[in-house]
Each structure stands twice: as C-alpha cells, then as structure tokens.
Amino acid sequence: MTDTEIKKIAFQILTERLGELDTERFVALLLREPSNYTAWQGEFLVIRR
C-alpha cells in the first residue's frame, strides 16, 4: 500500500466517524501541537483496552 493510499483511507475513516469539520479540526490539532507520537500512542492504547 502506498503512502497516498494510506492517507486516503485514513481520511475516509476519519470523515465517516467524525464528519468533515471535526476531521479538519483533528488534522489542525496534529499540525499545531507539538507531540510525542510514541507517548500519545501509549496513552491511546491504554484508553482503548
């Protein structure tokens, strides 16, 4: 799977789940706030369990 295909699928999933406005808001949050992806992923996986 190419990077473009992954992005396309991810945006489709986000839009289906969040709607267009909140998908754009989510992307803006990712771009605006510096974050440690490894720490964020660890927190996310704990929440989902």
Gaussian input, Z-matrix of N, CA and C with variables (Angstrom, degrees):
# hf/3-21g

backbone

0 1
 N
 C     1     B1
 C     2     B2     1     A1
 N     3     B3     2     A2     1     D1
 C     4     B4     3     A3     2     D2
 C     5     B5     4     A4     3     D3
 N     6     B6     5     A5     4     D4
 C     7     B7     6     A6     5     D5
 C     8     B8     7     A7     6     D6
 N     9     B9     8     A8     7     D7
 C    10    B10     9     A9     8     D8
 C    11    B11    10    A10     9     D9
 N    12    B12    11    A11    10    D10
 C    13    B13    12    A12    11    D11
 C    14    B14    13    A13    12    D12
 N    15    B15    14    A14    13    D13
 C    16    B16    15    A15    14    D14
 C    17    B17    16    A16    15    D15
 N    18    B18    17    A17    16    D16
 C    19    B19    18    A18    17    D17
 C    20    B20    19    A19    18    D18
 N    21    B21    20    A20    19    D19
 C    22    B22    21    A21    20    D20
 C    23    B23    22    A22    21    D21
 N    24    B24    23    A23    22    D22
 C    25    B25    24    A24    23    D23
 C    26    B26    25    A25    24    D24
 N    27    B27    26    A26    25    D25
 C    28    B28    27    A27    26    D26
 C    29    B29    28    A28    27    D27
 N    30    B30    29    A29    28    D28
 C    31    B31    30    A30    29    D29
 C    32    B32    31    A31    30    D30
 N    33    B33    32    A32    31    D31
 C    34    B34    33    A33    32    D32
 C    35    B35    34    A34    33    D33
 N    36    B36    35    A35    34    D34
 C    37    B37    36    A36    35    D35
 C    38    B38    37    A37    36    D36
 N    39    B39    38    A38    37    D37
 C    40    B40    39    A39    38    D38
 C    41    B41    40    A40    39    D39
 N    42    B42    41    A41    40    D40
 C    43    B43    42    A42    41    D41
 C    44    B44    43    A43    42    D42
 N    45    B45    44    A44    43    D43
 C    46    B46    45    A45    44    D44
 C    47    B47    46    A46    45    D45
 N    48    B48    47    A47    46    D46
 C    49    B49    48    A48    47    D47
 C    50    B50    49    A49    48    D48
 N    51    B51    50    A50    49    D49
 C    52    B52    51    A51    50    D50
 C    53    B53    52    A52    51    D51
 N    54    B54    53    A53    52    D52
 C    55    B55    54    A54    53    D53
 C    56    B56    55    A55    54    D54
 N    57    B57    56    A56    55    D55
 C    58    B58    57    A57    56    D56
 C    59    B59    58    A58    57    D57
 N    60    B60    59    A59    58    D58
 C    61    B61    60    A60    59    D59
 C    62    B62    61    A61    60    D60
 N    63    B63    62    A62    61    D61
 C    64    B64    63    A63    62    D62
 C    65    B65    64    A64    63    D63
 N    66    B66    65    A65    64    D64
 C    67    B67    66    A66    65    D65
 C    68    B68    67    A67    66    D66
 N    69    B69    68    A68    67    D67
 C    70    B70    69    A69    68    D68
 C    71    B71    70    A70    69    D69
 N    72    B72    71    A71    70    D70
 C    73    B73    72    A72    71    D71
 C    74    B74    73    A73    72    D72
 N    75    B75    74    A74    73    D73
 C    76    B76    75    A75    74    D74
 C    77    B77    76    A76    75    D75
 N    78    B78    77    A77    76    D76
 C    79    B79    78    A78    77    D77
 C    80    B80    79    A79    78    D78
 N    81    B81    80    A80    79    D79
 C    82    B82    81    A81    80    D80
 C    83    B83    82    A82    81    D81
 N    84    B84    83    A83    82    D82
 C    85    B85    84    A84    83    D83
 C    86    B86    85    A85    84    D84
 N    87    B87    86    A86    85    D85
 C    88    B88    87    A87    86    D86
 C    89    B89    88    A88    87    D87
 N    90    B90    89    A89    88    D88
 C    91    B91    90    A90    89    D89
 C    92    B92    91    A91    90    D90
 N    93    B93    92    A92    91    D91
 C    94    B94    93    A93    92    D92
 C    95    B95    94    A94    93    D93
 N    96    B96    95    A95    94    D94
 C    97    B97    96    A96    95    D95
 C    98    B98    97    A97    96    D96
 N    99    B99    98    A98    97    D97
 C   100   B100    99    A99    98    D98
 C   101   B101   100   A100    99    D99
 N   102   B102   101   A101   100   D100
 C   103   B103   102   A102   101   D101
 C   104   B104   103   A103   102   D102
 N   105   B105   104   A104   103   D103
 C   106   B106   105   A105   104   D104
 C   107   B107   106   A106   105   D105
 N   108   B108   107   A107   106   D106
 C   109   B109   108   A108   107   D107
 C   110   B110   109   A109   108   D108
 N   111   B111   110   A110   109   D109
 C   112   B112   111   A111   110   D110
 C   113   B113   112   A112   111   D111
 N   114   B114   113   A113   112   D112
 C   115   B115   114   A114   113   D113
 C   116   B116   115   A115   114   D114
 N   117   B117   116   A116   115   D115
 C   118   B118   117   A117   116   D116
 C   119   B119   118   A118   117   D117
 N   120   B120   119   A119   118   D118
 C   121   B121   120   A120   119   D119
 C   122   B122   121   A121   120   D120
 N   123   B123   122   A122   121   D121
 C   124   B124   123   A123   122   D122
 C   125   B125   124   A124   123   D123
 N   126   B126   125   A125   124   D124
 C   127   B127   126   A126   125   D125
 C   128   B128   127   A127   126   D126
 N   129   B129   128   A128   127   D127
 C   130   B130   129   A129   128   D128
 C   131   B131   130   A130   129   D129
 N   132   B132   131   A131   130   D130
 C   133   B133   132   A132   131   D131
 C   134   B134   133   A133   132   D132
 N   135   B135   134   A134   133   D133
 C   136   B136   135   A135   134   D134
 C   137   B137   136   A136   135   D135
 N   138   B138   137   A137   136   D136
 C   139   B139   138   A138   137   D137
 C   140   B140   139   A139   138   D138
 N   141   B141   140   A140   139   D139
 C   142   B142   141   A141   140   D140
 C   143   B143   142   A142   141   D141
 N   144   B144   143   A143   142   D142
 C   145   B145   144   A144   143   D143
 C   146   B146   145   A145   144   D144

   B1=1.4557
   B2=1.5318
   B3=1.3037
   B4=1.4688
   B5=1.5339
   B6=1.3202
   B7=1.4689
   B8=1.5234
   B9=1.3246
   B10=1.4624
   B11=1.5241
   B12=1.3167
   B13=1.4659
   B14=1.5311
   B15=1.3230
   B16=1.4701
   B17=1.5206
   B18=1.3487
   B19=1.4672
   B20=1.5210
   B21=1.3203
   B22=1.4602
   B23=1.5280
   B24=1.3123
   B25=1.4725
   B26=1.5266
   B27=1.3283
   B28=1.4693
   B29=1.5236
   B30=1.3232
   B31=1.4638
   B32=1.5218
   B33=1.3163
   B34=1.4658
   B35=1.5287
   B36=1.3257
   B37=1.4691
   B38=1.5233
   B39=1.3302
   B40=1.4619
   B41=1.5236
   B42=1.3232
   B43=1.4663
   B44=1.5198
   B45=1.3262
   B46=1.4675
   B47=1.5229
   B48=1.3052
   B49=1.4782
   B50=1.5291
   B51=1.3297
   B52=1.4669
   B53=1.5253
   B54=1.3221
   B55=1.4571
   B56=1.5216
   B57=1.3221
   B58=1.4633
   B59=1.5236
   B60=1.3154
   B61=1.4588
   B62=1.5288
   B63=1.3214
   B64=1.4618
   B65=1.5255
   B66=1.3302
   B67=1.4649
   B68=1.5160
   B69=1.3227
   B70=1.4682
   B71=1.5230
   B72=1.3117
   B73=1.4683
   B74=1.5327
   B75=1.3394
   B76=1.4648
   B77=1.5341
   B78=1.3128
   B79=1.4675
   B80=1.5266
   B81=1.3253
   B82=1.4702
   B83=1.5266
   B84=1.3300
   B85=1.4641
   B86=1.5185
   B87=1.3295
   B88=1.4658
   B89=1.5222
   B90=1.3182
   B91=1.4580
   B92=1.5225
   B93=1.3278
   B94=1.4531
   B95=1.5254
   B96=1.3102
   B97=1.4571
   B98=1.5203
   B99=1.3320
   B100=1.4646
   B101=1.5270
   B102=1.3119
   B103=1.4604
   B104=1.5118
   B105=1.2954
   B106=1.4472
   B107=1.5187
   B108=1.3290
   B109=1.4627
   B110=1.5202
   B111=1.3247
   B112=1.4593
   B113=1.5221
   B114=1.3209
   B115=1.4684
   B116=1.5215
   B117=1.3338
   B118=1.4650
   B119=1.5153
   B120=1.3224
   B121=1.4593
   B122=1.5232
   B123=1.3220
   B124=1.4627
   B125=1.5144
   B126=1.3245
   B127=1.4589
   B128=1.5227
   B129=1.3196
   B130=1.4439
   B131=1.5296
   B132=1.3277
   B133=1.4638
   B134=1.5106
   B135=1.3261
   B136=1.4736
   B137=1.5222
   B138=1.3275
   B139=1.4668
   B140=1.5188
   B141=1.3120
   B142=1.4598
   B143=1.5093
   B144=1.3018
   B145=1.4746
   B146=1.4884
   A1=108.12
   A2=115.99
   A3=120.34
   A4=110.55
   A5=115.77
   A6=120.57
   A7=110.76
   A8=116.30
   A9=120.68
   A10=111.28
   A11=116.53
   A12=120.32
   A13=111.65
   A14=116.36
   A15=120.59
   A16=110.28
   A17=116.54
   A18=119.92
   A19=111.31
   A20=116.95
   A21=121.06
   A22=110.93
   A23=116.83
   A24=121.03
   A25=110.48
   A26=116.35
   A27=120.14
   A28=111.06
   A29=116.95
   A30=119.77
   A31=111.50
   A32=117.05
   A33=119.81
   A34=110.59
   A35=116.42
   A36=121.00
   A37=110.67
   A38=116.40
   A39=119.87
   A40=111.40
   A41=116.86
   A42=120.51
   A43=111.26
   A44=117.20
   A45=120.19
   A46=111.20
   A47=115.86
   A48=121.02
   A49=112.54
   A50=117.55
   A51=121.67
   A52=114.10
   A53=116.86
   A54=120.52
   A55=109.07
   A56=115.64
   A57=119.84
   A58=113.08
   A59=116.95
   A60=120.56
   A61=111.92
   A62=117.10
   A63=119.21
   A64=112.30
   A65=117.97
   A66=119.70
   A67=109.71
   A68=116.89
   A69=120.27
   A70=110.67
   A71=116.81
   A72=121.30
   A73=110.64
   A74=116.37
   A75=121.46
   A76=110.90
   A77=116.80
   A78=120.97
   A79=110.14
   A80=117.01
   A81=120.53
   A82=110.68
   A83=117.32
   A84=120.76
   A85=111.40
   A86=116.15
   A87=119.62
   A88=111.74
   A89=116.36
   A90=120.40
   A91=112.62
   A92=116.90
   A93=121.28
   A94=112.94
   A95=116.98
   A96=120.42
   A97=111.42
   A98=116.59
   A99=117.46
   A100=108.45
   A101=116.05
   A102=117.89
   A103=110.86
   A104=114.47
   A105=122.42
   A106=105.84
   A107=116.90
   A108=120.87
   A109=111.62
   A110=118.20
   A111=120.77
   A112=110.72
   A113=117.27
   A114=120.67
   A115=110.30
   A116=117.41
   A117=121.22
   A118=110.78
   A119=116.83
   A120=121.10
   A121=109.90
   A122=117.83
   A123=121.29
   A124=111.70
   A125=117.41
   A126=121.69
   A127=110.41
   A128=117.87
   A129=122.72
   A130=110.72
   A131=116.52
   A132=119.93
   A133=111.48
   A134=118.27
   A135=121.07
   A136=109.61
   A137=117.87
   A138=121.85
   A139=110.81
   A140=117.89
   A141=122.18
   A142=113.18
   A143=119.11
   A144=121.21
   A145=112.08
   D1=136.18
   D2=-179.00
   D3=-83.92
   D4=165.53
   D5=176.24
   D6=-59.74
   D7=-40.32
   D8=179.82
   D9=-62.63
   D10=-41.57
   D11=178.64
   D12=-64.64
   D13=-40.50
   D14=178.58
   D15=-62.83
   D16=-45.53
   D17=178.99
   D18=-62.16
   D19=-41.87
   D20=-179.70
   D21=-61.76
   D22=-46.84
   D23=179.60
   D24=-64.32
   D25=-42.78
   D26=-179.52
   D27=-61.38
   D28=-44.07
   D29=178.97
   D30=-66.24
   D31=-36.30
   D32=176.88
   D33=-62.99
   D34=-44.96
   D35=179.70
   D36=-64.38
   D37=-48.11
   D38=179.79
   D39=-59.98
   D40=-43.68
   D41=-178.62
   D42=-66.06
   D43=-40.26
   D44=177.28
   D45=-62.99
   D46=-39.82
   D47=-175.53
   D48=-82.99
   D49=-41.53
   D50=-172.98
   D51=-104.75
   D52=-21.46
   D53=-171.12
   D54=88.12
   D55=165.69
   D56=-175.24
   D57=-63.99
   D58=-45.41
   D59=-176.13
   D60=-62.68
   D61=-48.53
   D62=-178.38
   D63=-72.61
   D64=-25.23
   D65=172.68
   D66=-65.21
   D67=-45.44
   D68=177.08
   D69=-62.22
   D70=-39.25
   D71=178.33
   D72=-63.09
   D73=-42.87
   D74=178.85
   D75=-61.05
   D76=-47.05
   D77=179.44
   D78=-62.00
   D79=-42.64
   D80=178.61
   D81=-61.27
   D82=-39.99
   D83=177.68
   D84=-62.34
   D85=-43.14
   D86=178.97
   D87=-62.43
   D88=-39.34
   D89=-178.03
   D90=-77.13
   D91=-31.17
   D92=-173.82
   D93=-83.02
   D94=-40.90
   D95=-172.90
   D96=-96.68
   D97=124.45
   D98=175.12
   D99=-65.30
   D100=139.50
   D101=-178.78
   D102=-148.22
   D103=159.52
   D104=174.93
   D105=-101.27
   D106=103.82
   D107=-174.30
   D108=-58.90
   D109=-39.31
   D110=-178.52
   D111=-63.13
   D112=-44.19
   D113=178.20
   D114=-66.20
   D115=-42.90
   D116=179.39
   D117=-60.87
   D118=-43.43
   D119=-179.97
   D120=-63.16
   D121=-41.18
   D122=177.92
   D123=-61.08
   D124=-42.82
   D125=177.75
   D126=-65.95
   D127=-41.87
   D128=-179.06
   D129=-62.93
   D130=-43.77
   D131=-178.96
   D132=-66.96
   D133=-34.23
   D134=177.04
   D135=-66.34
   D136=-42.09
   D137=-179.73
   D138=-63.57
   D139=-39.32
   D140=-175.77
   D141=-75.64
   D142=-19.04
   D143=-176.33
   D144=-74.87

